Amino acid sequence: SAEQYQHIAIRPERIRFGQGGEHDISLAARIIDRQYHGASSRYELQIGTQDNAQELCVVVANSEGVADWQREQTVTVHFPRAAVHALHGSSV
């Protein structure tokens, strides 16, 4: 029988803004919050539709020259397929 995965985990520092390469997963997202933490910034993003929205957290070093993204702005993010980890069961 095939296993069912209800949750996935992606380390926030593996997610990047912009279009990814051929082997990356790219998603459109809306910025819902941005927090400046000195050397890094943390972005909370919403993907999916209002009825099926999911949240992603992205941590980016401020030295990487990331654009000054603002709340409610639509962006594209990407991450390597290898960064996705399927979690078994319903509890995280």
N, CA, C and O atoms as a GROMACS GRO file, in nm:
protein
  368
    1SER      N    1   0.084  -0.120   0.000
    1SER     CA    2   0.000   0.000   0.000
    1SER      C    3   0.088   0.125   0.000
    1SER      O    4   0.194   0.128   0.063
    2ALA      N    5   0.044   0.226  -0.069
    2ALA     CA    6   0.119   0.351  -0.077
    2ALA      C    7   0.101   0.429   0.052
    2ALA      O    8  -0.008   0.433   0.109
    3GLU      N    9   0.210   0.492   0.099
    3GLU     CA   10   0.203   0.572   0.220
    3GLU      C   11   0.142   0.708   0.187
    3GLU      O   12   0.164   0.763   0.079
    4GLN      N   13   0.066   0.761   0.281
    4GLN     CA   14   0.006   0.893   0.265
    4GLN      C   15   0.082   0.991   0.354
    4GLN      O   16   0.109   0.962   0.470
    5TYR      N   17   0.116   1.106   0.299
    5TYR     CA   18   0.183   1.211   0.375
    5TYR      C   19   0.086   1.327   0.390
    5TYR      O   20   0.028   1.373   0.292
    6GLN      N   21   0.070   1.373   0.512
    6GLN     CA   22  -0.022   1.483   0.537
    6GLN      C   23   0.051   1.615   0.557
    6GLN      O   24  -0.008   1.722   0.544
    7HIS      N   25   0.179   1.608   0.589
    7HIS     CA   26   0.258   1.727   0.612
    7HIS      C   27   0.394   1.712   0.546
    7HIS      O   28   0.446   1.602   0.530
    8ILE      N   29   0.449   1.827   0.508
    8ILE     CA   30   0.587   1.828   0.461
    8ILE      C   31   0.664   1.932   0.541
    8ILE      O   32   0.604   2.023   0.599
    9ALA      N   33   0.794   1.918   0.545
    9ALA     CA   34   0.880   2.015   0.612
    9ALA      C   35   0.984   2.063   0.512
    9ALA      O   36   1.041   1.984   0.437
   10ILE      N   37   1.008   2.194   0.512
   10ILE     CA   38   1.112   2.255   0.430
   10ILE      C   39   1.185   2.353   0.521
   10ILE      O   40   1.123   2.441   0.579
   11ARG      N   41   1.315   2.338   0.533
   11ARG     CA   42   1.390   2.430   0.619
   11ARG      C   43   1.380   2.571   0.559
   11ARG      O   44   1.406   2.589   0.440
   12PRO      N   45   1.343   2.672   0.640
   12PRO     CA   46   1.320   2.807   0.588
   12PRO      C   47   1.440   2.866   0.513
   12PRO      O   48   1.422   2.942   0.418
   13GLU      N   49   1.562   2.831   0.555
   13GLU     CA   50   1.680   2.888   0.490
   13GLU      C   51   1.708   2.826   0.353
   13GLU      O   52   1.795   2.875   0.280
   14ARG      N   53   1.637   2.720   0.316
   14ARG     CA   54   1.654   2.657   0.184
   14ARG      C   55   1.563   2.721   0.079
   14ARG      O   56   1.579   2.697  -0.040
   15ILE      N   57   1.467   2.803   0.123
   15ILE     CA   58   1.373   2.869   0.032
   15ILE      C   59   1.434   3.003  -0.011
   15ILE      O   60   1.483   3.079   0.072
   16ARG      N   61   1.429   3.029  -0.140
   16ARG     CA   62   1.485   3.152  -0.196
   16ARG      C   63   1.381   3.225  -0.279
   16ARG      O   64   1.289   3.164  -0.334
   17PHE      N   65   1.396   3.356  -0.288
   17PHE     CA   66   1.310   3.437  -0.373
   17PHE      C   67   1.355   3.424  -0.518
   17PHE      O   68   1.474   3.406  -0.545
   18GLY      N   69   1.260   3.433  -0.612
   18GLY     CA   70   1.291   3.429  -0.754
   18GLY      C   71   1.262   3.293  -0.815
   18GLY      O   72   1.227   3.198  -0.745
   19GLN      N   73   1.278   3.285  -0.947
   19GLN     CA   74   1.257   3.160  -1.018
   19GLN      C   75   1.372   3.065  -0.990
   19GLN      O   76   1.488   3.107  -0.984
   20GLY      N   77   1.340   2.939  -0.972
   20GLY     CA   78   1.442   2.839  -0.948
   20GLY      C   79   1.493   2.777  -1.076
   20GLY      O   80   1.452   2.814  -1.186
   21GLY      N   81   1.581   2.682  -1.060
   21GLY     CA   82   1.636   2.610  -1.173
   21GLY      C   83   1.544   2.497  -1.216
   21GLY      O   84   1.434   2.481  -1.163
   22GLU      N   85   1.590   2.420  -1.310
   22GLU     CA   86   1.512   2.312  -1.368
   22GLU      C   87   1.467   2.208  -1.266
   22GLU      O   88   1.359   2.150  -1.281
   23HIS      N   89   1.547   2.184  -1.164
   23HIS     CA   90   1.516   2.079  -1.066
   23HIS      C   91   1.456   2.135  -0.937
   23HIS      O   92   1.438   2.061  -0.840
   24ASP      N   93   1.426   2.264  -0.935
   24ASP     CA   94   1.367   2.326  -0.817
   24ASP      C   95   1.215   2.328  -0.827
   24ASP      O   96   1.157   2.315  -0.935
   25ILE      N   97   1.152   2.345  -0.713
   25ILE     CA   98   1.008   2.368  -0.706
   25ILE      C   99   0.988   2.519  -0.691
   25ILE      O  100   1.046   2.580  -0.601
   26SER      N  101   0.909   2.579  -0.778
   26SER     CA  102   0.881   2.722  -0.772
   26SER      C  103   0.733   2.743  -0.741
   26SER      O  104   0.647   2.672  -0.793
   27LEU      N  105   0.705   2.841  -0.656
   27LEU     CA  106   0.567   2.869  -0.615
   27LEU      C  107   0.542   3.019  -0.613
   27LEU      O  108   0.632   3.097  -0.580
   28ALA      N  109   0.422   3.060  -0.649
   28ALA     CA  110   0.380   3.198  -0.629
   28ALA      C  111   0.332   3.210  -0.484
   28ALA      O  112   0.266   3.120  -0.432
   29ALA      N  113   0.366   3.320  -0.421
   29ALA     CA  114   0.330   3.340  -0.280
   29ALA      C  115   0.300   3.488  -0.256
   29ALA      O  116   0.343   3.576  -0.330
   30ARG      N  117   0.226   3.511  -0.149
   30ARG     CA  118   0.194   3.648  -0.107
   30ARG      C  119   0.260   3.671   0.029
   30ARG      O  120   0.246   3.589   0.120
   31ILE      N  121   0.330   3.781   0.042
   31ILE     CA  122   0.396   3.813   0.169
   31ILE      C  123   0.291   3.860   0.270
   31ILE      O  124   0.217   3.955   0.244
   32ILE      N  125   0.285   3.792   0.385
   32ILE     CA  126   0.189   3.833   0.488
   32ILE      C  127   0.257   3.899   0.607
   32ILE      O  128   0.192   3.968   0.685
   33ASP      N  129   0.389   3.879   0.621
   33ASP     CA  130   0.461   3.947   0.728
   33ASP      C  131   0.610   3.946   0.697
   33ASP      O  132   0.661   3.856   0.631
   34ARG      N  133   0.678   4.047   0.746
   34ARG     CA  134   0.823   4.057   0.730
   34ARG      C  135   0.882   4.106   0.862
   34ARG      O  136   0.833   4.203   0.920
   35GLN      N  137   0.986   4.039   0.907
   35GLN     CA  138   1.050   4.077   1.033
   35GLN      C  139   1.200   4.090   1.011
   35GLN      O  140   1.265   3.997   0.962
   36TYR      N  141   1.253   4.204   1.046
   36TYR     CA  142   1.397   4.230   1.034
   36TYR      C  143   1.466   4.179   1.159
   36TYR      O  144   1.425   4.213   1.270
   37HIS      N  145   1.571   4.099   1.142
   37HIS     CA  146   1.644   4.043   1.256
   37HIS      C  147   1.793   4.074   1.246
   37HIS      O  148   1.876   3.986   1.273
   38GLY      N  149   1.829   4.194   1.208
   38GLY     CA  150   1.970   4.231   1.197
   38GLY      C  151   2.036   4.168   1.076
   38GLY      O  152   2.025   4.220   0.965
   39ALA      N  153   2.105   4.058   1.096
   39ALA     CA  154   2.177   3.992   0.986
   39ALA      C  155   2.084   3.919   0.891
   39ALA      O  156   2.124   3.886   0.779
   40SER      N  157   1.961   3.894   0.932
   40SER     CA  158   1.866   3.822   0.846
   40SER      C  159   1.728   3.883   0.858
   40SER      O  160   1.698   3.960   0.949
   41SER      N  161   1.643   3.847   0.762
   41SER     CA  162   1.502   3.885   0.765
   41SER      C  163   1.419   3.758   0.753
   41SER      O  164   1.457   3.664   0.683
   42ARG      N  165   1.307   3.757   0.820
   42ARG     CA  166   1.216   3.643   0.817
   42ARG      C  167   1.087   3.689   0.749
   42ARG      O  168   1.026   3.788   0.789
   43TYR      N  169   1.047   3.616   0.646
   43TYR     CA  170   0.925   3.646   0.573
   43TYR      C  171   0.826   3.533   0.595
   43TYR      O  172   0.861   3.415   0.586
   44GLU      N  173   0.702   3.568   0.624
   44GLU     CA  174   0.594   3.470   0.631
   44GLU      C  175   0.512   3.487   0.505
   44GLU      O  176   0.465   3.596   0.474
   45LEU      N  177   0.496   3.376   0.432
   45LEU     CA  178   0.430   3.379   0.302
   45LEU      C  179   0.306   3.292   0.303
   45LEU      O  180   0.297   3.196   0.380
   46GLN      N  181   0.211   3.326   0.218
   46GLN     CA  182   0.091   3.244   0.200
   46GLN      C  183   0.092   3.191   0.057
   46GLN      O  184   0.110   3.266  -0.038
   47ILE      N  185   0.073   3.060   0.044
   47ILE     CA  186   0.061   2.998  -0.088
   47ILE      C  187  -0.076   2.932  -0.097
   47ILE      O  188  -0.139   2.903   0.005
   48GLY      N  189  -0.122   2.909  -0.218
   48GLY     CA  190  -0.252   2.847  -0.237
   48GLY      C  191  -0.363   2.950  -0.240
   48GLY      O  192  -0.339   3.071  -0.241
   49THR      N  193  -0.486   2.900  -0.242
   49THR     CA  194  -0.604   2.986  -0.248
   49THR      C  195  -0.655   3.016  -0.108
   49THR      O  196  -0.611   2.954  -0.011
   50GLN      N  197  -0.746   3.110  -0.096
   50GLN     CA  198  -0.804   3.144   0.035
   50GLN      C  199  -0.863   3.021   0.101
   50GLN      O  200  -0.851   3.005   0.223
   51ASP      N  201  -0.928   2.935   0.023
   51ASP     CA  202  -0.993   2.816   0.078
   51ASP      C  203  -0.893   2.708   0.120
   51ASP      O  204  -0.925   2.624   0.203
   52ASN      N  205  -0.773   2.711   0.062
   52ASN     CA  206  -0.674   2.607   0.088
   52ASN      C  207  -0.535   2.669   0.108
   52ASN      O  208  -0.436   2.618   0.055
   53ALA      N  209  -0.528   2.777   0.183
   53ALA     CA  210  -0.403   2.850   0.202
   53ALA      C  211  -0.309   2.776   0.296
   53ALA      O  212  -0.352   2.716   0.395
   54GLN      N  213  -0.182   2.781   0.264
   54GLN     CA  214  -0.076   2.726   0.347
   54GLN      C  215   0.027   2.836   0.370
   54GLN      O  216   0.039   2.928   0.290
   55GLU      N  217   0.100   2.826   0.481
   55GLU     CA  218   0.201   2.927   0.509
   55GLU      C  219   0.340   2.868   0.499
   55GLU      O  220   0.364   2.753   0.534
   56LEU      N  221   0.432   2.950   0.450
   56LEU     CA  222   0.573   2.917   0.443
   56LEU      C  223   0.650   3.025   0.518
   56LEU      O  224   0.609   3.141   0.519
   57CYS      N  225   0.759   2.988   0.578
   57CYS     CA  226   0.849   3.082   0.641
   57CYS      C  227   0.980   3.081   0.563
   57CYS      O  228   1.033   2.974   0.533
   58VAL      N  229   1.031   3.199   0.530
   58VAL     CA  230   1.157   3.211   0.457
   58VAL      C  231   1.252   3.297   0.541
   58VAL      O  232   1.214   3.405   0.585
   59VAL      N  233   1.374   3.248   0.562
   59VAL     CA  234   1.477   3.324   0.632
   59VAL      C  235   1.587   3.353   0.532
   59VAL      O  236   1.644   3.262   0.472
   60VAL      N  237   1.617   3.483   0.515
   60VAL     CA  238   1.714   3.525   0.415
   60VAL      C  239   1.817   3.616   0.482
   60VAL      O  240   1.782   3.707   0.557
   61ALA      N  241   1.945   3.589   0.454
   61ALA     CA  242   2.052   3.677   0.504
   61ALA      C  243   2.038   3.813   0.436
   61ALA      O  244   2.023   3.820   0.314
   62ASN      N  245   2.044   3.919   0.514
   62ASN     CA  246   2.030   4.053   0.457
   62ASN      C  247   2.147   4.090   0.366
   62ASN      O  248   2.135   4.181   0.284
   63SER      N  249   2.258   4.022   0.380
   63SER     CA  250   2.374   4.048   0.295
   63SER      C  251   2.358   3.992   0.155
   63SER      O  252   2.440   4.020   0.068
   64GLU      N  253   2.253   3.913   0.130
   64GLU     CA  254   2.231   3.853  -0.001
   64GLU      C  255   2.171   3.950  -0.101
   64GLU      O  256   2.145   3.911  -0.215
   65GLY      N  257   2.148   4.073  -0.062
   65GLY     CA  258   2.097   4.173  -0.155
   65GLY      C  259   1.954   4.148  -0.198
   65GLY      O  260   1.918   4.179  -0.312
   66VAL      N  261   1.872   4.094  -0.110
   66VAL     CA  262   1.732   4.068  -0.141
   66VAL      C  263   1.658   4.200  -0.155
   66VAL      O  264   1.682   4.294  -0.079
   67ALA      N  265   1.568   4.206  -0.250
   67ALA     CA  266   1.486   4.326  -0.268
   67ALA      C  267   1.406   4.355  -0.141
   67ALA      O  268   1.387   4.266  -0.058
   68ASP      N  269   1.362   4.475  -0.128
   68ASP     CA  270   1.285   4.517  -0.010
   68ASP      C  271   1.139   4.478  -0.029
   68ASP      O  272   1.055   4.564  -0.055
   69TRP      N  273   1.109   4.349  -0.016
   69TRP     CA  274   0.973   4.299  -0.034
   69TRP      C  275   0.882   4.356   0.073
   69TRP      O  276   0.924   4.374   0.187
   70GLN      N  277   0.758   4.383   0.037
   70GLN     CA  278   0.662   4.443   0.129
   70GLN      C  279   0.542   4.351   0.149
   70GLN      O  280   0.515   4.264   0.067
   71ARG      N  281   0.469   4.372   0.260
   71ARG     CA  282   0.346   4.297   0.286
   71ARG      C  283   0.250   4.310   0.170
   71ARG      O  284   0.241   4.414   0.105
   72GLU      N  285   0.177   4.201   0.144
   72GLU     CA  286   0.075   4.191   0.040
   72GLU      C  287   0.134   4.180  -0.101
   72GLU      O  288   0.060   4.161  -0.197
   73GLN      N  289   0.264   4.192  -0.115
   73GLN     CA  290   0.326   4.179  -0.246
   73GLN      C  291   0.329   4.032  -0.287
   73GLN      O  292   0.351   3.944  -0.204
   74THR      N  293   0.306   4.005  -0.417
   74THR     CA  294   0.315   3.870  -0.469
   74THR      C  295   0.456   3.847  -0.521
   74THR      O  296   0.511   3.929  -0.594
   75VAL      N  297   0.515   3.735  -0.482
   75VAL     CA  298   0.652   3.701  -0.519
   75VAL      C  299   0.657   3.556  -0.565
   75VAL      O  300   0.561   3.481  -0.548
   76THR      N  301   0.768   3.517  -0.624
   76THR     CA  302   0.794   3.378  -0.657
   76THR      C  303   0.907   3.330  -0.568
   76THR      O  304   1.007   3.400  -0.551
   77VAL      N  305   0.891   3.211  -0.512
   77VAL     CA  306   0.996   3.150  -0.431
   77VAL      C  307   1.029   3.013  -0.488
   77VAL      O  308   0.949   2.953  -0.560
   78HIS      N  309   1.147   2.964  -0.455
   78HIS     CA  310   1.186   2.831  -0.504
   78HIS      C  311   1.272   2.762  -0.399
   78HIS      O  312   1.332   2.825  -0.312
   79PHE      N  313   1.277   2.630  -0.411
   79PHE     CA  314   1.361   2.549  -0.322
   79PHE      C  315   1.391   2.418  -0.394
   79PHE      O  316   1.315   2.374  -0.479
   80PRO      N  317   1.505   2.355  -0.358
   80PRO     CA  318   1.539   2.228  -0.422
   80PRO      C  319   1.443   2.117  -0.379
   80PRO      O  320   1.399   2.113  -0.264
   81ARG      N  321   1.412   2.028  -0.470
   81ARG     CA  322   1.326   1.914  -0.436
   81ARG      C  323   1.383   1.836  -0.317
   81ARG      O  324   1.308   1.784  -0.235
   82ALA      N  325   1.515   1.828  -0.308
   82ALA     CA  326   1.580   1.754  -0.200
   82ALA      C  327   1.556   1.819  -0.063
   82ALA      O  328   1.580   1.756   0.039
   83ALA      N  329   1.510   1.945  -0.061
   83ALA     CA  330   1.485   2.014   0.066
   83ALA      C  331   1.349   1.979   0.126
   83ALA      O  332   1.320   2.016   0.240
   84VAL      N  333   1.266   1.907   0.050
   84VAL     CA  334   1.132   1.871   0.096
   84VAL      C  335   1.139   1.738   0.170
   84VAL      O  336   1.191   1.639   0.117
   85HIS      N  337   1.087   1.736   0.291
   85HIS     CA  338   1.086   1.615   0.372
   85HIS      C  339   0.942   1.580   0.409
   85HIS      O  340   0.875   1.658   0.476
   86ALA      N  341   0.896   1.464   0.365
   86ALA     CA  342   0.761   1.420   0.396
   86ALA      C  343   0.756   1.368   0.538
   86ALA      O  344   0.843   1.292   0.581
   87LEU      N  345   0.654   1.409   0.611
   87LEU     CA  346   0.635   1.365   0.750
   87LEU      C  347   0.524   1.263   0.755
   87LEU      O  348   0.417   1.286   0.698
   88HIS      N  349   0.546   1.153   0.821
   88HIS     CA  350   0.446   1.048   0.832
   88HIS      C  351   0.344   1.084   0.939
   88HIS      O  352   0.378   1.147   1.039
   89GLY      N  353   0.219   1.044   0.920
   89GLY     CA  354   0.116   1.062   1.021
   89GLY      C  355   0.057   1.201   1.021
   89GLY      O  356   0.090   1.283   0.935
   90SER      N  357  -0.029   1.227   1.118
   90SER     CA  358  -0.102   1.352   1.119
   90SER      C  359  -0.048   1.453   1.222
   90SER      O  360  -0.092   1.568   1.223
   91SER      N  361   0.044   1.411   1.306
   91SER     CA  362   0.096   1.508   1.405
   91SER      C  363   0.235   1.555   1.362
   91SER      O  364   0.315   1.478   1.308
   92VAL      N  365   0.260   1.681   1.386
   92VAL     CA  366   0.389   1.739   1.348
   92VAL      C  367   0.466   1.771   1.473
   92VAL      O  368   0.578   1.821   1.466
   0.00000   0.00000   0.00000
